[in-house]
Amino acid sequence: MIKYIFTLIGLLSTTVSPVTIAIVNAPQNQIGIVDNVATATSTVLEAVKATNRTIIVWVTAYSSTPEETDETPFITASGKKVEDGIIATNLLPFGTRLKIPEFFGEKIFIVEDRMHARKSNFIDIWMPSKTAAAEFGINYTQVVVLD
C-alpha cells in the first residue's frame, strides 16, 4: 500500500515531465508536490526516515564504459573505485546502504556514485560489463533503505 507520493516537477526546466516517487508504509497519508531538486531530495529523505524505509524507484544498471560514465570510468563520484555492490543515485547520500530484495535478496548495496540530474527517480547498479548491465534492463521495484 502506497501512503506517501511526491511528484517532482520542473527539475531541470519547464519541459521536464513530472517524476513521481512513491514511499510505502508511511505512518499517515500524504501527497506533496515539490518544485526543485533540493526540496525534493530533502522531502524524500524525510519521508524515507519516517517510514519503514522502503521506496519504489526505477532500477537500472551501468558499467564502466566511456559512453556510460565520465572521463574516469572506474572512479565513483564519491572518489571510490567501482566494485560489486556500488549504487549510483541522486536520491540518497553517499554511504547509504540499501537492498533490492526482488532481484538480489539480502545483498547490501552502498550509494557511492551519482547519475545525470535528469534521473531523479532512479537507482543504477554498477555491473562489471555492459552486457550484464543491458541484460538487467530497467525495473520498477521496491528498495529497502537501511541507513
OpenMM code with the backbone's topology and positions (N, CA, C; nanometers):
from openmm import Vec3, app, unit

residues = "MET ILE LYS TYR ILE PHE THR LEU ILE GLY LEU LEU SER THR THR VAL SER PRO VAL THR ILE ALA ILE VAL ASN ALA PRO GLN ASN GLN ILE GLY ILE VAL ASP ASN VAL ALA THR ALA THR SER THR VAL LEU GLU ALA VAL LYS ALA THR ASN ARG THR ILE ILE VAL TRP VAL THR ALA TYR SER SER THR PRO GLU GLU THR ASP GLU THR PRO PHE ILE THR ALA SER GLY LYS LYS VAL GLU ASP GLY ILE ILE ALA THR ASN LEU LEU PRO PHE GLY THR ARG LEU LYS ILE PRO GLU PHE PHE GLY GLU LYS ILE PHE ILE VAL GLU ASP ARG MET HIS ALA ARG LYS SER ASN PHE ILE ASP ILE TRP MET PRO SER LYS THR ALA ALA ALA GLU PHE GLY ILE ASN TYR THR GLN VAL VAL VAL LEU ASP".split()
positions = [
    Vec3(0.0838, -0.1162, 0.0000),
    Vec3(0.0000, 0.0000, 0.0000),
    Vec3(0.0896, 0.1242, 0.0000),
    Vec3(0.0645, 0.2141, -0.0923),
    Vec3(0.1407, 0.3378, -0.1018),
    Vec3(0.0706, 0.4452, -0.0202),
    Vec3(0.1454, 0.5098, 0.0671),
    Vec3(0.0857, 0.6125, 0.1507),
    Vec3(0.1508, 0.7491, 0.1317),
    Vec3(0.2699, 0.7554, 0.0804),
    Vec3(0.3343, 0.8832, 0.0509),
    Vec3(0.3587, 0.8886, -0.0990),
    Vec3(0.3213, 0.9957, -0.1628),
    Vec3(0.3532, 1.0133, -0.3040),
    Vec3(0.4043, 1.1556, -0.3219),
    Vec3(0.5216, 1.1694, -0.3802),
    Vec3(0.5787, 1.3005, -0.4084),
    Vec3(0.5973, 1.3124, -0.5578),
    Vec3(0.5437, 1.4164, -0.6165),
    Vec3(0.5632, 1.4408, -0.7582),
    Vec3(0.6645, 1.5529, -0.7730),
    Vec3(0.7735, 1.5246, -0.8423),
    Vec3(0.8792, 1.6221, -0.8623),
    Vec3(0.8569, 1.6889, -0.9963),
    Vec3(0.8453, 1.8209, -0.9971),
    Vec3(0.8204, 1.8913, -1.1220),
    Vec3(0.9259, 1.9989, -1.1436),
    Vec3(0.9487, 2.0295, -1.2698),
    Vec3(1.0393, 2.1376, -1.3042),
    Vec3(1.1805, 2.1157, -1.2556),
    Vec3(1.2294, 1.9934, -1.2571),
    Vec3(1.3626, 1.9663, -1.2042),
    Vec3(1.4728, 2.0330, -1.2859),
    Vec3(1.4628, 2.0295, -1.4157),
    Vec3(1.5659, 2.0888, -1.4999),
    Vec3(1.5146, 2.2075, -1.5777),
    Vec3(1.3941, 2.2012, -1.6229),
    Vec3(1.3338, 2.3112, -1.6976),
    Vec3(1.1845, 2.2861, -1.7039),
    Vec3(1.1131, 2.3762, -1.7659),
    Vec3(0.9684, 2.3586, -1.7751),
    Vec3(0.9304, 2.2473, -1.8723),
    Vec3(1.0271, 2.1955, -1.9477),
    Vec3(0.9967, 2.0885, -2.0428),
    Vec3(1.0101, 1.9498, -1.9813),
    Vec3(1.0592, 1.9412, -1.8600),
    Vec3(1.0780, 1.8114, -1.7961),
    Vec3(0.9440, 1.7593, -1.7458),
    Vec3(0.9170, 1.6348, -1.7732),
    Vec3(0.7932, 1.5726, -1.7255),
    Vec3(0.8017, 1.5489, -1.5756),
    Vec3(0.6886, 1.5529, -1.5070),
    Vec3(0.6907, 1.5242, -1.3635),
    Vec3(0.7385, 1.3820, -1.3361),
    Vec3(0.8029, 1.3632, -1.2234),
    Vec3(0.8504, 1.2328, -1.1797),
    Vec3(0.7835, 1.2044, -1.0465),
    Vec3(0.7293, 1.0860, -1.0308),
    Vec3(0.6629, 1.0517, -0.9058),
    Vec3(0.7464, 0.9511, -0.8292),
    Vec3(0.7656, 0.9779, -0.7030),
    Vec3(0.8348, 0.8850, -0.6139),
    Vec3(0.7321, 0.8389, -0.5117),
    Vec3(0.7136, 0.7106, -0.5024),
    Vec3(0.6182, 0.6561, -0.4063),
    Vec3(0.6938, 0.6011, -0.2868),
    Vec3(0.6512, 0.6379, -0.1699),
    Vec3(0.7092, 0.5871, -0.0461),
    Vec3(0.6025, 0.4984, 0.0178),
    Vec3(0.6369, 0.3733, 0.0458),
    Vec3(0.5375, 0.2818, 0.1011),
    Vec3(0.5506, 0.2728, 0.2528),
    Vec3(0.4446, 0.2283, 0.3138),
    Vec3(0.4405, 0.2049, 0.4587),
    Vec3(0.4637, 0.3311, 0.5405),
    Vec3(0.4155, 0.4432, 0.4948),
    Vec3(0.4309, 0.5679, 0.5698),
    Vec3(0.3305, 0.5709, 0.6841),
    Vec3(0.3591, 0.6488, 0.7883),
    Vec3(0.2706, 0.6496, 0.9040),
    Vec3(0.1360, 0.7162, 0.8805),
    Vec3(0.1266, 0.8034, 0.7808),
    Vec3(-0.0008, 0.8671, 0.7515),
    Vec3(-0.0051, 0.9044, 0.6039),
    Vec3(-0.1253, 0.9170, 0.5500),
    Vec3(-0.1380, 0.9530, 0.4085),
    Vec3(-0.0881, 1.0941, 0.3861),
    Vec3(-0.0134, 1.1115, 0.2778),
    Vec3(0.0320, 1.2454, 0.2430),
    Vec3(0.0657, 1.2479, 0.0953),
    Vec3(0.0243, 1.3527, 0.0272),
    Vec3(0.0624, 1.3749, -0.1110),
    Vec3(0.1242, 1.5127, -0.1166),
    Vec3(0.2421, 1.5237, -0.1760),
    Vec3(0.3085, 1.6534, -0.1839),
    Vec3(0.3639, 1.6771, -0.3226),
    Vec3(0.3721, 1.8029, -0.3618),
    Vec3(0.4338, 1.8393, -0.4886),
    Vec3(0.5462, 1.9367, -0.4567),
    Vec3(0.6639, 1.9074, -0.5070),
    Vec3(0.7789, 1.9940, -0.4848),
    Vec3(0.8329, 2.0391, -0.6188),
    Vec3(0.9006, 2.1519, -0.6208),
    Vec3(0.9372, 2.2098, -0.7492),
    Vec3(1.0862, 2.2243, -0.7732),
    Vec3(1.1722, 2.1658, -0.6905),
    Vec3(1.3148, 2.1708, -0.7186),
    Vec3(1.3857, 2.0524, -0.6555),
    Vec3(1.5057, 2.0251, -0.7038),
    Vec3(1.5787, 1.9058, -0.6611),
    Vec3(1.6110, 1.9114, -0.5119),
    Vec3(1.6543, 2.0266, -0.4614),
    Vec3(1.6908, 2.0359, -0.3201),
    Vec3(1.5714, 2.0047, -0.2308),
    Vec3(1.4578, 2.0646, -0.2600),
    Vec3(1.3377, 2.0380, -0.1807),
    Vec3(1.2951, 1.8931, -0.1978),
    Vec3(1.3026, 1.8441, -0.3200),
    Vec3(1.2613, 1.7066, -0.3474),
    Vec3(1.3474, 1.6087, -0.2692),
    Vec3(1.4788, 1.6262, -0.2743),
    Vec3(1.5688, 1.5352, -0.2050),
    Vec3(1.5435, 1.5397, -0.0556),
    Vec3(1.5316, 1.6586, -0.0004),
    Vec3(1.5060, 1.6741, 0.1421),
    Vec3(1.3735, 1.6095, 0.1804),
    Vec3(1.2698, 1.6340, 0.1011),
    Vec3(1.1373, 1.5803, 0.1292),
    Vec3(1.1378, 1.4286, 0.1225),
    Vec3(1.2015, 1.3739, 0.0200),
    Vec3(1.2087, 1.2281, 0.0053),
    Vec3(1.2855, 1.1667, 0.1216),
    Vec3(1.3991, 1.2255, 0.1587),
    Vec3(1.4780, 1.1701, 0.2690),
    Vec3(1.4005, 1.1742, 0.3997),
    Vec3(1.3288, 1.2829, 0.4255),
    Vec3(1.2475, 1.2915, 0.5468),
    Vec3(1.1393, 1.1839, 0.5459),
    Vec3(1.0762, 1.1639, 0.4307),
    Vec3(0.9710, 1.0630, 0.4203),
    Vec3(1.0273, 0.9225, 0.4384),
    Vec3(1.1444, 0.8964, 0.3813),
    Vec3(1.2064, 0.7642, 0.3960),
    Vec3(1.2375, 0.7380, 0.5426),
    Vec3(1.2908, 0.8370, 0.6132),
    Vec3(1.3225, 0.8196, 0.7546),
    Vec3(1.1970, 0.7948, 0.8379),
    Vec3(1.0828, 0.8514, 0.7959),
    Vec3(0.9581, 0.8382, 0.8711),
    Vec3(0.8870, 0.7068, 0.8421),
    Vec3(0.9327, 0.6320, 0.7429),
    Vec3(0.8661, 0.5085, 0.7031),
    Vec3(0.9456, 0.3874, 0.7469),
    Vec3(0.9057, 0.2739, 0.6960),
    Vec3(0.9850, 0.1536, 0.7158),
    Vec3(1.1005, 0.1496, 0.6172),
    Vec3(1.1336, 0.2646, 0.5594),
    Vec3(1.2478, 0.2829, 0.4711),
    Vec3(1.2378, 0.2038, 0.3413),
    Vec3(1.1201, 0.1972, 0.2853),
    Vec3(1.1016, 0.1314, 0.1571),
    Vec3(1.0549, 0.2342, 0.0554),
    Vec3(1.1256, 0.2435, -0.0559),
    Vec3(1.0858, 0.3340, -0.1629),
    Vec3(1.0673, 0.2536, -0.2908),
    Vec3(0.9864, 0.3054, -0.3799),
    Vec3(0.9653, 0.2405, -0.5091),
    Vec3(1.0288, 0.3296, -0.6147),
    Vec3(1.1261, 0.2755, -0.6858),
    Vec3(1.2006, 0.3527, -0.7846),
    Vec3(1.2303, 0.2665, -0.9076),
    Vec3(1.2757, 0.3319, -1.0132),
    Vec3(1.3260, 0.2612, -1.1300),
    Vec3(1.4675, 0.2153, -1.0988),
    Vec3(1.4973, 0.0892, -1.1255),
    Vec3(1.6310, 0.0344, -1.1031),
    Vec3(1.6885, -0.0064, -1.2384),
    Vec3(1.8044, 0.0486, -1.2690),
    Vec3(1.8762, 0.0173, -1.3926),
    Vec3(2.0166, -0.0273, -1.3550),
    Vec3(2.0991, -0.0530, -1.4550),
    Vec3(2.2371, -0.0937, -1.4296),
    Vec3(2.3298, -0.0207, -1.5268),
    Vec3(2.4546, -0.0036, -1.4859),
    Vec3(2.5548, 0.0611, -1.5711),
    Vec3(2.6881, -0.0099, -1.5545),
    Vec3(2.7796, 0.0180, -1.6443),
    Vec3(2.9141, -0.0394, -1.6359),
    Vec3(3.0159, 0.0727, -1.6573),
    Vec3(3.1411, 0.0404, -1.6418),
    Vec3(3.2472, 0.1407, -1.6537),
    Vec3(3.2934, 0.1560, -1.7985),
    Vec3(3.2009, 0.1903, -1.8848),
    Vec3(3.2358, 0.2164, -2.0247),
    Vec3(3.2279, 0.3662, -2.0498),
    Vec3(3.3116, 0.4188, -2.1392),
    Vec3(3.3158, 0.5636, -2.1628),
    Vec3(3.1805, 0.6247, -2.1973),
    Vec3(3.0976, 0.5543, -2.2713),
    Vec3(2.9677, 0.6113, -2.3093),
    Vec3(2.8676, 0.6140, -2.1939),
    Vec3(2.8973, 0.5450, -2.0854),
    Vec3(2.8060, 0.5426, -1.9706),
    Vec3(2.8575, 0.6222, -1.8509),
    Vec3(2.9798, 0.6734, -1.8600),
    Vec3(3.0402, 0.7433, -1.7462),
    Vec3(3.1130, 0.8683, -1.7947),
    Vec3(3.1883, 0.9295, -1.7039),
    Vec3(3.2700, 1.0450, -1.7428),
    Vec3(3.4111, 0.9983, -1.7794),
    Vec3(3.5077, 1.0889, -1.7729),
    Vec3(3.6448, 1.0552, -1.8132),
    Vec3(3.7195, 0.9673, -1.7130),
    Vec3(3.6581, 0.9379, -1.5987),
    Vec3(3.7175, 0.8470, -1.5002),
    Vec3(3.6205, 0.7325, -1.4727),
    Vec3(3.6074, 0.6410, -1.5684),
    Vec3(3.5015, 0.5394, -1.5595),
    Vec3(3.5115, 0.4413, -1.4431),
    Vec3(3.6273, 0.4291, -1.3787),
    Vec3(3.6408, 0.3330, -1.2696),
    Vec3(3.6429, 0.3995, -1.1318),
    Vec3(3.6184, 0.5312, -1.1283),
    Vec3(3.6127, 0.6062, -1.0030),
    Vec3(3.4721, 0.6630, -0.9872),
    Vec3(3.4123, 0.6402, -0.8707),
    Vec3(3.2763, 0.6889, -0.8452),
    Vec3(3.2788, 0.8380, -0.8103),
    Vec3(3.1619, 0.8976, -0.8051),
    Vec3(3.1500, 1.0392, -0.7685),
    Vec3(3.1993, 1.0653, -0.6261),
    Vec3(3.1970, 0.9634, -0.5411),
    Vec3(3.2464, 0.9790, -0.4038),
    Vec3(3.3972, 0.9579, -0.3950),
    Vec3(3.4603, 0.9232, -0.5070),
    Vec3(3.6052, 0.9040, -0.5098),
    Vec3(3.6508, 0.7612, -0.4894),
    Vec3(3.5577, 0.6683, -0.4744),
    Vec3(3.5945, 0.5271, -0.4551),
    Vec3(3.6053, 0.4548, -0.5889),
    Vec3(3.6801, 0.3464, -0.5888),
    Vec3(3.6907, 0.2621, -0.7082),
    Vec3(3.5640, 0.1773, -0.7197),
    Vec3(3.5137, 0.1600, -0.8427),
    Vec3(3.3926, 0.0795, -0.8611),
    Vec3(3.4184, -0.0657, -0.8229),
    Vec3(3.3146, -0.1298, -0.7710),
    Vec3(3.3214, -0.2704, -0.7340),
    Vec3(3.1791, -0.3220, -0.7196),
    Vec3(3.1662, -0.4520, -0.7073),
    Vec3(3.0354, -0.5131, -0.6889),
    Vec3(2.9677, -0.4513, -0.5664),
    Vec3(2.8406, -0.4160, -0.5804),
    Vec3(2.7650, -0.3600, -0.4695),
    Vec3(2.7554, -0.2080, -0.4698),
    Vec3(2.8141, -0.1436, -0.5699),
    Vec3(2.8082, 0.0034, -0.5805),
    Vec3(2.6772, 0.0445, -0.6481),
    Vec3(2.6164, 0.1489, -0.5947),
    Vec3(2.4926, 0.2045, -0.6494),
    Vec3(2.5151, 0.3517, -0.6814),
    Vec3(2.4565, 0.3961, -0.7918),
    Vec3(2.4524, 0.5385, -0.8247),
    Vec3(2.3076, 0.5840, -0.8101),
    Vec3(2.2868, 0.6951, -0.7410),
    Vec3(2.1542, 0.7548, -0.7290),
    Vec3(2.1682, 0.8989, -0.6833),
    Vec3(2.0669, 0.9779, -0.7152),
    Vec3(2.0622, 1.1168, -0.6695),
    Vec3(1.9672, 1.1320, -0.5519),
    Vec3(1.9034, 1.0238, -0.5106),
    Vec3(1.8026, 1.0283, -0.4045),
    Vec3(1.8591, 1.0217, -0.2637),
    Vec3(1.9737, 0.9584, -0.2477),
    Vec3(2.0249, 0.9292, -0.1144),
    Vec3(2.1707, 0.9735, -0.1017),
    Vec3(2.2162, 1.0041, 0.0187),
    Vec3(2.3554, 1.0465, 0.0389),
    Vec3(2.4545, 0.9330, 0.0179),
    Vec3(2.5796, 0.9701, -0.0119),
    Vec3(2.6868, 0.8711, -0.0217),
    Vec3(2.6944, 0.7917, 0.1083),
    Vec3(2.7224, 0.6631, 0.0947),
    Vec3(2.7361, 0.5774, 0.2113),
    Vec3(2.6065, 0.5109, 0.2556),
    Vec3(2.4933, 0.5536, 0.1985),
    Vec3(2.3654, 0.4921, 0.2349),
    Vec3(2.3649, 0.3461, 0.1895),
    Vec3(2.3247, 0.2583, 0.2788),
    Vec3(2.3160, 0.1160, 0.2457),
    Vec3(2.1718, 0.0820, 0.2121),
    Vec3(2.1537, -0.0053, 0.1121),
    Vec3(2.0182, -0.0448, 0.0738),
    Vec3(2.0158, -0.1847, 0.0162),
    Vec3(1.8943, -0.2391, 0.0083),
    Vec3(1.8735, -0.3722, -0.0510),
    Vec3(1.7682, -0.3605, -0.1599),
    Vec3(1.7783, -0.4502, -0.2580),
    Vec3(1.6804, -0.4597, -0.3660),
    Vec3(1.6311, -0.6045, -0.3647),
    Vec3(1.5412, -0.6368, -0.2703),
    Vec3(1.5046, -0.7764, -0.2441),
    Vec3(1.4467, -0.8523, -0.3623),
    Vec3(1.3682, -0.7876, -0.4461),
    Vec3(1.3051, -0.8579, -0.5579),
    Vec3(1.4082, -0.9200, -0.6519),
    Vec3(1.5224, -0.8556, -0.6678),
    Vec3(1.6228, -0.9038, -0.7627),
    Vec3(1.7489, -0.9582, -0.6974),
    Vec3(1.7816, -0.9130, -0.5736),
    Vec3(1.9092, -0.9504, -0.5133),
    Vec3(1.8958, -1.0026, -0.3705),
    Vec3(1.7749, -1.0307, -0.3264),
    Vec3(1.7549, -1.0865, -0.1924),
    Vec3(1.8110, -0.9970, -0.0833),
    Vec3(1.8977, -1.0526, -0.0002),
    Vec3(1.9533, -0.9808, 0.1148),
    Vec3(2.0846, -0.9084, 0.0838),
    Vec3(2.1297, -0.9093, -0.0403),
    Vec3(2.2550, -0.8413, -0.0768),
    Vec3(2.2444, -0.6929, -0.0435),
    Vec3(2.3502, -0.6393, 0.0151),
    Vec3(2.3528, -0.4981, 0.0528),
    Vec3(2.4359, -0.4189, -0.0483),
    Vec3(2.3775, -0.3086, -0.0944),
    Vec3(2.4437, -0.2160, -0.1865),
    Vec3(2.4752, -0.0873, -0.1111),
    Vec3(2.5742, -0.0124, -0.1614),
    Vec3(2.6115, 0.1148, -0.0992),
    Vec3(2.6116, 0.2241, -0.2052),
    Vec3(2.5497, 0.3381, -0.1728),
    Vec3(2.5471, 0.4531, -0.2640),
    Vec3(2.6855, 0.5177, -0.2631),
    Vec3(2.7543, 0.5132, -0.3765),
    Vec3(2.8868, 0.5746, -0.3896),
    Vec3(2.8997, 0.6553, -0.5180),
    Vec3(2.7935, 0.6599, -0.5985),
    Vec3(2.8026, 0.7269, -0.7276),
    Vec3(2.6755, 0.8075, -0.7526),
    Vec3(2.6809, 0.8940, -0.8500),
    Vec3(2.5673, 0.9782, -0.8875),
    Vec3(2.5289, 0.9515, -1.0319),
    Vec3(2.4072, 0.9948, -1.0663),
    Vec3(2.3554, 0.9813, -1.2019),
    Vec3(2.3373, 1.1202, -1.2608),
    Vec3(2.3046, 1.1257, -1.3886),
    Vec3(2.2719, 1.2533, -1.4509),
    Vec3(2.1552, 1.3149, -1.3740),
    Vec3(2.1522, 1.4461, -1.3635),
    Vec3(2.0495, 1.5162, -1.2845),
    Vec3(1.9066, 1.4846, -1.3280),
    Vec3(1.8876, 1.4504, -1.4542),
    Vec3(1.7514, 1.4204, -1.5006),
    Vec3(1.6994, 1.2877, -1.4449),
    Vec3(1.7859, 1.2074, -1.3883),
    Vec3(1.7484, 1.0770, -1.3335),
    Vec3(1.7184, 1.0902, -1.1842),
    Vec3(1.6014, 1.1431, -1.1526),
    Vec3(1.5694, 1.1720, -1.0134),
    Vec3(1.4938, 1.0608, -0.9426),
    Vec3(1.4432, 0.9648, -1.0143),
    Vec3(1.3654, 0.8567, -0.9546),
    Vec3(1.4280, 0.7218, -0.9906),
    Vec3(1.5614, 0.7188, -0.9934),
    Vec3(1.6343, 0.6014, -1.0390),
    Vec3(1.7431, 0.5614, -0.9405),
    Vec3(1.7716, 0.4332, -0.9410),
    Vec3(1.8903, 0.3773, -0.8771),
    Vec3(1.9594, 0.2960, -0.9847),
    Vec3(2.0893, 0.3150, -0.9986),
    Vec3(2.1678, 0.2497, -1.1028),
    Vec3(2.2712, 0.1597, -1.0358),
    Vec3(2.2694, 0.0310, -1.0673),
    Vec3(2.3598, -0.0674, -1.0073),
    Vec3(2.4827, -0.0823, -1.0960),
    Vec3(2.6024, -0.0728, -1.0380),
    Vec3(2.7241, -0.0941, -1.1173),
    Vec3(2.7396, -0.2427, -1.1461),
    Vec3(2.7718, -0.2741, -1.2720),
    Vec3(2.7977, -0.4116, -1.3134),
    Vec3(2.9304, -0.4165, -1.3883),
    Vec3(2.9987, -0.5298, -1.3854),
    Vec3(3.1323, -0.5383, -1.4438),
    Vec3(3.1364, -0.5334, -1.5964),
    Vec3(3.0223, -0.5505, -1.6636),
    Vec3(3.0240, -0.5453, -1.8100),
    Vec3(2.8986, -0.4762, -1.8634),
    Vec3(2.9121, -0.4200, -1.9810),
    Vec3(2.7981, -0.3547, -2.0454),
    Vec3(2.6895, -0.4580, -2.0771),
    Vec3(2.7314, -0.5790, -2.1128),
    Vec3(2.6364, -0.6868, -2.1426),
    Vec3(2.5516, -0.7198, -2.0203),
    Vec3(2.6160, -0.7336, -1.9052),
    Vec3(2.5427, -0.7644, -1.7812),
    Vec3(2.4453, -0.6519, -1.7470),
    Vec3(2.4886, -0.5278, -1.7659),
    Vec3(2.4018, -0.4134, -1.7374),
    Vec3(2.2813, -0.4129, -1.8310),
    Vec3(2.3051, -0.4389, -1.9592),
    Vec3(2.1957, -0.4406, -2.0572),
    Vec3(2.0979, -0.5552, -2.0277),
    Vec3(2.1496, -0.6699, -1.9871),
    Vec3(2.0640, -0.7842, -1.9549),
    Vec3(1.9757, -0.7563, -1.8330),
    Vec3(2.0261, -0.6757, -1.7370),
    Vec3(1.9449, -0.6418, -1.6205),
    Vec3(1.8257, -0.5565, -1.6628),
    Vec3(1.8466, -0.4661, -1.7554),
    Vec3(1.7370, -0.3848, -1.8081),
    Vec3(1.6919, -0.2760, -1.7129),
    Vec3(1.5620, -0.2487, -1.7135),
    Vec3(1.5024, -0.1465, -1.6276),
    Vec3(1.3824, -0.2073, -1.5563),
    Vec3(1.3752, -0.1842, -1.4263),
    Vec3(1.2704, -0.2432, -1.3439),
    Vec3(1.2187, -0.1412, -1.2437),
    Vec3(1.0893, -0.1429, -1.2198),
    Vec3(1.0268, -0.0564, -1.1199),
    Vec3(1.0001, -0.1434, -0.9988),
    Vec3(1.0699, -0.1182, -0.8884),
    Vec3(1.0613, -0.2099, -0.7759),
    Vec3(1.0833, -0.1393, -0.6423),
    Vec3(1.0600, -0.2127, -0.5361),
    Vec3(1.0836, -0.1608, -0.4009),
    Vec3(1.2296, -0.1752, -0.3643),
    Vec3(1.2814, -0.0721, -0.2990),
    Vec3(1.4180, -0.0704, -0.2487),
    Vec3(1.4092, -0.0413, -0.0998),
    Vec3(1.4799, -0.1199, -0.0192),
    Vec3(1.4795, -0.1011, 0.1245),
    Vec3(1.6031, -0.0202, 0.1633),
    Vec3(1.5805, 0.0975, 0.2216),
    Vec3(1.6899, 0.1843, 0.2656),
    Vec3(1.7235, 0.1466, 0.4081),
    Vec3(1.8484, 0.1036, 0.4311),
    Vec3(1.8896, 0.0552, 0.5630),
    Vec3(1.9394, 0.1671, 0.6547),
    Vec3(2.0099, 0.2648, 0.5966),
    Vec3(2.0583, 0.3792, 0.6767),
    Vec3(2.0986, 0.4928, 0.5863),
] * unit.nanometer
topology = app.Topology()
chain = topology.addChain("A")
for resn in residues:
    res = topology.addResidue(resn, chain)
    for name in ("N", "CA", "C"):
        topology.addAtom(name, app.Element.getBySymbol(name[0]), res)
